[in-house]
Amino acid sequence: MITRRTLLKTTAGSLAALGASLVGADRLMFPKLENKADGSRVYDYVYGMPKSEAIEFVLTNMSEDGRFCFGTSEFYFSKDLIPEVPQAVFGEHNTGVDMTVIGQPYDQSLWQAIACGAYMGRAKNHECVLFVSPQWFFKGNGSRSNFTGLFNYELYRAFCQNTMISGELKATIRQHVLNLGIDAGTVAAANQDTPADALNDLQKHEQNTLRIRSELEKMVAGAPSKSRERTINYYTSEPDWETLLAQASDEGANRCTNNDFGIYDSYWTRNSHFSPEQNQTFDQAEDEWGELNLFFQVAQECGASTLVVMLPMHGPWYDRVGVPQETRDGYYQRLRDATDTAGVTCADFSLFEYERYFFADTVHPGWRGWVHIERAIYHFIMGQDDDCLGGWGYGTATAEGLDDMRGAKGDV
């Protein structure tokens, strides 16, 4: 008769053999993620998946000047539409700053906290940047309910293995993950609660690694080639911000011809009647505010110096859909208070709501917006003053954007 103990030993042995075979198979079929990739390309600005979950690949191939920038769809836009995006301003030059972007559409605070824990314990540089969108704090906690579909096992696994993060904070985030619908067995595997969970973790990890490695060639091909400046390692110092702003105004004017909102033409044609911002009050997202604070705690325990980019609301658009200035100002102040309490710096763009071409659409940074954001990030990393920087180490931000879109009505 086979006893229960014998059965368990046999099962464990079989699982171990399966795990070993998976490890051997993927290492024979595909290159290791920790290997150096094609050195003629820049990988920091590749956006989305599988790059953001390819932890070893990212850490091995990121720029020596790279700082992790956690965000969502603002990183989607290419220089074909907006020539002032970070890939061009930083990625094509040697300024001493690169933005190693991590994220995908609809990620919010909890996802970002996990990603921060996955990466910042092993980061080359201690500064990190979090892009915070007003949409996270729409009624019902924004898109927080999408977490189940966005949850990434590899990032959560690496978060759990980060010894810089306290057991108490790991337990808190674990409970949030469970509350949002992630299977308890999956969570136990990532935490390696038992020997069986550890074997389950190995199997999941090797399957994910095999998948990521199979997509590596496509990931590499999607990375931009190094400019001559980077190839010969020619240092170009700080970008000429005023020249970039003038260029941005010209580019924006060329792209925005069918509306008075500074929105690029094809977006306006498709979405001018789409208004999820309508009736938003920013007072029904307590879970999201709590998870934003979890991000700050993770970053602090990882020894990171954090900059929050406070993305503003599109003033004329929010006027159009009936969200009053008082409501918007209340959101901005709460975010300032949150960053002050956490002891982090804030790039405050709340007074840029009415600057034409700050936005490309109703949500995302555009031509002038990216220049302002990049300048603030550059000065934060370099330890320099900037009128847009406030909070820890800087006091109150004093910058005001142009006021050349107030009263905009719509079509032209």
N, C-alpha and C positions, 0 to 999 in steps of 0.2 A: 504493500500500500504506500502511495506517495503522500507523505505528510505535508501539512501546510507550510512548514518551515522549508522543506525540500523544494516545494513548488515555488516559494518566494525566491529561494536562492537560484533556482533554474531560470526563473523569469528575469531576475536581476542580471544574471550572466548573459542571457540572450539580449537584453537591452544594451548591456555594455558592448557586446559584440557588434550589435547594430550601430551603436554610436561610433565605434572604432571604424567600421566599414564606411560610414558616411564621411568621417574625417578623411580617410584615405582616398575615397572616390573623388571628392571635390578638389582635393589638392593635386590630384593627377590631371583632372580635366581642365581646371581653370587656374589662372595666376592668383597668387596670394594677394589679398586686399592690402596688406601692409607693404607690398613692394612699391618701389617708385614707378610711377606711370611715365608716359611720354613727356620728357622734360621740355618740349617745345610749346607746351600749352599751360594756361592758367586755369586752375580748377576751383578757385575760391568762389567764383560767381556763377557756377553751374547751380541751377535752382531746382528744388523739388526732390522727388524720389527717383531712383534709389540713392542718389548722392547723400541726402541728409541722414540716411540710416547706415551708410557705409562708413562706420566710425574709423576703422583702421585706415581705410583709403584716404579719408579726409585728413586725419592727423598726420599721415605720412606725406601727403602731397600738397598741403596748404602752404601758402606763402609764409616766409619767415616773419613778415610784417602783418600777417593775418590776425584779425580780431573776430571772434565769433559774433555774428549778428543774427539774432533770433527774430523771425518775423513771418509774414504770410505772403499774400499775393502782391504786395508792393514790389517784391523781388522778381515778379514775373515779366515785367516790361523790359524790352530789349532796346538797344540803341538805335534800331531801325525806326522806332517811333519817337524815342526820347534819347537824343545823343548825349544827354548829360547824366545818364544812369551810372552807378558806381563802376560797372564793368569798364566803361570808357574813361571816366575821370580818374579813377584809381588803378584799374586793372591794366590800362594801356601805358601807364607811366610808372616811375619809381619814386613815389612821394614819401615813402616810409610808412604808408598806411595801406592795408588791404582789408576789405570786408569779406570774411568767410561766411557766406549766407547759409543759414539752416532754417528749414521750414517748408510749408506747403499751404495751399489755400485752406482757410477755416480753422487753422490751429489757433488755440487761445492759451490762456495763462497756464493751465495744468500741463498741456502738451509741452509748452515752452520750458516749464520748470523741470520736467523730466529730461528734455533735450539738454538743458543747461547742466544738469547733473551728470549726464552722459559724457559731455565734452569738457567742461571747465576744469575738472580734476586733472586733466592731462593737457591742457591748453599751453601753447608756446608763449602766449602773452596773457597777462592777467586781466586786461580790460575786456568787457563784453558789452553788447548793445542789445536792447530789447525795443522793438517797434510796437507801440501800443495803439490800437485802433479804437475809436469810439464805438464801432459796431460790436465790439466784445461786450458792451454794457447796455445793449438794447434790451427791451423787455424779454424776460425769460433767460437772461444771461447770454444773449447773443446766440452764437452757434455752438454753445457748450454741449448741447445734446448730440452733436456730431462726433463727440470724442470717441465713442465706441468704434466707429468706422475709421477713425484717424489714428487710433492707438497703434504704436509701433513697438513690437516686442524687443527688437535689438536695442533701441534707445532705453527702454525701461530696464532691460537686463543690465546694461552698462551703468545706468543710474543706481541700481541696486548694488552693484559691485564697487561703487565709488566709496572708498573708506574715509573720505573727508566729510561725508554727510552723516550726521548723527542718526542713531537708531530711532530716536523719537521722531525726527523729521521724515525718515523713510516710512515709519509706521503711519504717520499722518497722510502722506501722499498715497500710500498703499490703500488706505481706507477710501480716499477720494476716487481712486481708480476703480475700486470695487463698486462704490456707490454709482458710478457712471456706467456700470454694466459689463465690465470686463470679467470674463470667466475666472472663477476662483482658482481653478486648476492652473490656468495660464499664469496668474499672479504668483501662485505658490512655486511654479517652476522657475520663474525669473528670480525669485528670492531663494531658491534651492532649500526649501524648508526641510525636506527629508531626503534621504538617499534616492528614493524613487523620483522625487521632484528634480533632483540634480540630473538624473538620467534623462528625464523628460526635457529639461532645459538644454542639455547637450544635443538632443535630437532636434529640437526646435531651432537652436542656434545654427547647427550644421545645415539644416534645410534652408534657412534664410540666407546663410552665407553662400550656399550653392546658387541660389536664385540671384543674389546680388552679383556674384562673380560672373554669372552668365550674361548679365546686363552691363558688365564693365566696359566692353568695347564701345557700346552705344554711348555710355556716359562720357568716356574719354573723347569720342568723336564730337560730342556736343560742347566741349570746352573750347573757348577761344584760343587762337594761337597767340603766342607772345609777340608783342610789338618789338621793333628793333631796340628801343630803349631798354626793354627788359632783357632781351637776348644778350646785349652787351653790358648789362648791368649799369646803365648810365643813370645816375641819380638826378631827378628833375625838380626836387624840392617842392614847396607848397604850390598848389594850383593857383592860377590867376582868377580869383573868384569873380571879380567885377567883369572881366572879359567873358567868363562863362555865363554870368547873368544876362549880359547883353545878347549873347548868342542864344540863350534860352528864350528870351523874349521874341526874337526873330523866328526861332523854330516853332514856338507855340502859336504865333500869329499865322504861320503857314499851315499849321495843322487844324486850326480852329476857325473855320470860316462860315459855318452855318448856324452859329448860336452866339449869344452874348455872355455865356458862362465860362468861357475859356476851356471848353471840353472838346476833345478831338472829334472830328466830324462823324466818323462812322459810329462811334459810341453814342453820340447824340441822336443820330438817326434811329438806332436800335432801341435806345433805353430812355429817351426823354420823358416817357410817361411811367417809368418804373420808379416807385418812391417808397422803399422799405423804411426810410427815415421818418415818414409821417407819423405823428403822434408819439414819438419817442420822448421819454421823460428822464431816462438815466437814473431812475431810483428803484428799479426792479431787477437788480443784478448782484445781489449780495454774495452769492456763491462765487461769482467771477472775481469780485473784489478780494474775497478771501484767498482765492487761488493765485491772484496776482501777488499777494503778500508771500505766498509759498515760493514763488519764483525768486523774490528778493531774498528769502531765507536760504534757499539753495545756493544762490550766487554768493552770498556772504560766507556760507560754510565752505565753499570751494575757494575762498580767497579772492574772489573776483571784484574788480572795481566796475560798477555797473552804470551805464548811461541809458536812461529811458528816452526814446524819441516820442514825444507827445504829438502824434499826428492830429492836426486840427480838423474841424468840420468845414465843409465847403459853404461859406457864408451865404452867398446868393441862393444856393440850392436849398439849404435849410430854411432860409427865409421863405422860399417858395412853398415848401411843404408844411410850413407852419410851426416849426420848432423855434421858440423864442430865444433871443440872446441870453436872457436870464437863465434859462435851462442849460444852454451850452456852457455858460460861464460856471455854473454849479458843477458840471462834470469836470471841467478843467481844474477847478480848485480842489476837488476831491482827489484827482490824480496827483496834483502838487502835494497835497497833504500826505498821500500814501508814500510818495517818494521821499519826502522830508522825514517821515517817521522811520522809513527803512534806511535812511542815511545814504541815498543814492542821488546821482546827478540827473537832472532833467533838461533835455533840449526842448524848450517850451515854444511851440509855434502857434499858440492860441490866438495871437494877434496877427496872424497871416491869413485869416479866413477870407479876406476880400482882396488878396493879391492875385491878379490875373496871371494864369499859367503856373501858379503854385501847384494846382491839381491838373491831372490829365483827364480825369473823369470826375464823378461826384465823390470819389473815395480816395483814390491813389495819388501819390506824389507825381507831379509832372515836371516840366522843364525847369522852371525856377525853383520849384519845391525841392527837387533833388539837389540842386546846387546849395541851397540853404542848409539842408540836412547834412550833406557831405562836409560842408565847412564846419558845422558844429561838431561832427564826429572827429574830424581831423584835429581841431583845436582841443577837444577833450583828450584824445589820445596823446597829443603832444604836450598836454599840461598847460595850454595857453588860454587866455581869456577869450570869451566870445559872448556877444550880447544876447545870444539865444540860450546860453547855458545858465541854469539856476539850480538851486538846491545845494546838496552837499559840496562844499568847497568853492561855491560861486555866489551864494546869496540869491538875489532876485533877478530873474532874466528881465532885460529891459528892451529887447528888440521888438520893433513893430514892422509888419510888412507893409507893402504898398496898399493903398485904399482905392484901387482903380476898378473895382467890380461892384461896389455897393450900388444897389438899385438896379442891377441887371435883371432883365425880364424873361429872356428865353431866346426864341428864334430871332435871327437877323434877316 
